[in-house]
Amino acid sequence: MNHKLRVLVRLDVDRTAAVLAVNGCFTEINYRALLPIARRACALIGGLSVTVDLTGARHIEGNAIGSLEQALNMMLAGMGTSGKIAVQAPPIPPVCPALALSQRAQEVAA
């Protein structure tokens, strides 16, 4: 299955906050692609507030959110910056549409 991650970076005009709006498929493998983007956003100006917005993701896989939060915390600690990174996720992670279709097909076949 092809899980593509799309990220739009929105930076406030006054450069005090940035939002990484994630679309597409957010998986336990591709969450790592967000780390260099978040690092660059934090490095723009010390103390920048960064939000990773996962509410627009097509689907969110397993423990990807927890893995991302842990990696972001380690990254911030290593940078020694006063910036803050928050992860915004939907209360119920959406299921992959391709997986949902294959599960329905299996139920119909049974």
N, C-alpha and C positions, 0 to 999 in steps of 0.2 A: 504494500500500500504506500502511496506517495503522500507523505506528510510535509507540506510546505509551511514555513513560518514567514509571516509578513509583519514588519514592524514599521510604524510611522512614528517619528520623533517630533514632538511638538515642544518648542521652547518658548517660554514667556518672553515678551518684549523686554521686560526689565531683567531678564536672565536670573531669576531667583528660583524658578521651578521648571522642570521638564517632565513630559509624560511620554512614555514608551507605549504606544497603543498597539497591542498585539492582535493580529488577525490570522486566520488560517488555523493550522493544527499545532497545538502546543504539547510536545511530548517529552518523555524522560530523556530522550537523546538530544533533541534540538534546543532545549532550554539553555544550553551552554552558549548558543549563538547570541543570546541577550547580554552576556557578561561583558564583552568588549564595548558594546553599545552603551551599557549603563556606566562603565568605567569612563568613557569619553564624556558622557553627560555630566558626571560628577566632577570631572577634571576641568570643565569649562570655567567654573567659578567656585571657589571654596565655599562650602556651606549650602550648596545647591540642593534643593529638595527634588528627588526623582521619584516618580510613581510609575510602576510597571502595571499597566491596565490590561488585564486578561479578560475583561467582560465581553469583548468582541471576538474572542477566539471561537473558531468553528467547533473545536472540541479540545478538551483538556484530558491528558492521559495520567492515570494513576497518581504517583507521588511526585509528579513534575513540579508542582507548586512548592512543596516542602524542599525539594532539591534546589530549586531556584532561590528560595529564601535563605537557605543555609549558605549557598555559594555567594550570594550578594553580601551577607554579613561578613563572611571571611574576606571578601574583596575589600569591603569598607575598612575592616580592621587592618588589612595590609597597606591600604592607601594612607592611613593616618589622617583622614579628612574629617571635618565636622559635618559632612553632608549626610542626608537621610534618604533612605530608599524604602518605599512602601510598595507592597504588592496588593493590587486590588483584583479580586477574583469573584466570579459569581458564586452564590451560596450552594448551588448544585452544579457541578462541572458538567458541561454538555458532552454527550457520548458521540463518538465518531460516526458520522452518517453512513460511511461505508460498512462499518461493523454492524450497525443497526440493520442495514439492508440484508447483509449475509445471515444474520441471526433470524430475521423474518423468513428468509428463503428456506433456512433449515427447518423452521417450525412448520412451514407449509408442506415441505417434503416429508415430514415425519407423520 
